[in-house]
Amino acid sequence: MLQRPTPNDPLALALAALAATLGSERLAQRFIELTGIGTEELRARADDPVLLAGLLRFLEAHEPDLLAVAKEVGIGPELLVEARRELEEGKA
């Protein structure tokens, strides 16, 4: 399990979700295939709130993935949903 991020830091939550997603071969492959993002672009934009909000939206689109990543990160899935909202609203 990853180190638990601070629940009120949407950027930290999203980065932890990114790490958990990329740590799962199945999820990483699906995310890369669905978004068309290359590994170099992913590395360059890993801290981009737009990319991170997109990742969280990707997880939300398939509840089992959202639940699995939330469990891996050690938080409730609602915190990932809230982090996505805050990233989209520019509050991160």
C-alpha positions in Angstrom: 0.0 0.0 0.0 1.1 3.5 -0.8 1.8 6.1 1.9 -1.5 7.7 2.7 -1.7 11.3 1.4 -3.3 14.2 3.3 -7.1 14.0 2.6 -7.4 17.8 2.0 -4.7 18.0 -0.6 -6.3 17.2 -4.0 -3.0 17.2 -5.9 -1.4 14.8 -3.4 -4.5 12.5 -3.6 -4.4 12.6 -7.4 -0.7 11.9 -7.5 -1.2 8.9 -5.2 -4.0 7.7 -7.4 -1.7 8.1 -10.5 1.0 6.0 -8.7 -1.6 3.3 -7.8 -3.0 3.3 -11.3 0.4 3.0 -12.9 1.3 0.3 -10.4 -1.4 -1.9 -11.8 -0.5 -3.3 -15.2 -4.1 -3.7 -16.2 -5.1 -0.2 -15.1 -2.0 1.5 -16.6 -2.6 -0.2 -19.9 -6.2 0.8 -20.0 -5.5 4.4 -19.0 -2.8 4.7 -21.7 -4.9 3.0 -24.4 -8.0 5.1 -23.6 -6.3 8.4 -23.4 -3.6 7.9 -26.0 -1.1 9.5 -23.8 2.5 8.3 -24.3 4.8 7.5 -21.4 7.1 10.5 -22.1 4.1 12.9 -22.0 2.8 11.2 -18.9 6.1 11.7 -17.2 6.3 15.4 -18.3 2.7 16.1 -17.2 2.5 14.0 -14.0 1.8 17.0 -11.9 -0.6 18.7 -14.3 -4.0 19.2 -12.6 -5.8 18.7 -15.9 -4.1 15.4 -16.5 -4.7 14.3 -12.9 -8.4 15.3 -13.0 -8.7 13.3 -16.2 -7.1 10.3 -14.4 -9.6 10.6 -11.6 -12.5 10.9 -14.1 -11.2 7.7 -15.8 -11.3 5.9 -12.4 -14.8 7.2 -11.7 -16.0 5.9 -15.0 -15.5 2.3 -13.7 -16.4 2.0 -10.1 -14.4 -1.2 -9.4 -11.3 0.7 -10.5 -12.1 3.7 -8.3 -12.6 1.5 -5.3 -9.4 -0.5 -6.0 -7.3 2.6 -6.3 -8.9 4.2 -3.3 -8.2 1.1 -1.3 -4.6 1.0 -2.5 -4.1 4.7 -1.5 -5.8 4.1 1.8 -8.7 6.5 1.5 -12.4 6.5 0.7 -13.4 6.8 -2.9 -15.4 9.9 -2.2 -12.1 11.7 -1.5 -10.8 10.9 -5.0 -14.1 12.3 -6.4 -13.8 15.4 -4.3 -10.1 15.8 -5.4 -11.2 15.6 -9.0 -13.8 18.3 -8.5 -11.2 20.6 -6.8 -8.7 20.0 -9.6 -11.2 20.8 -12.2 -12.3 24.0 -10.4 -8.6 25.1 -10.1 -8.6 24.8 -6.3 -5.4 22.7 -6.2 
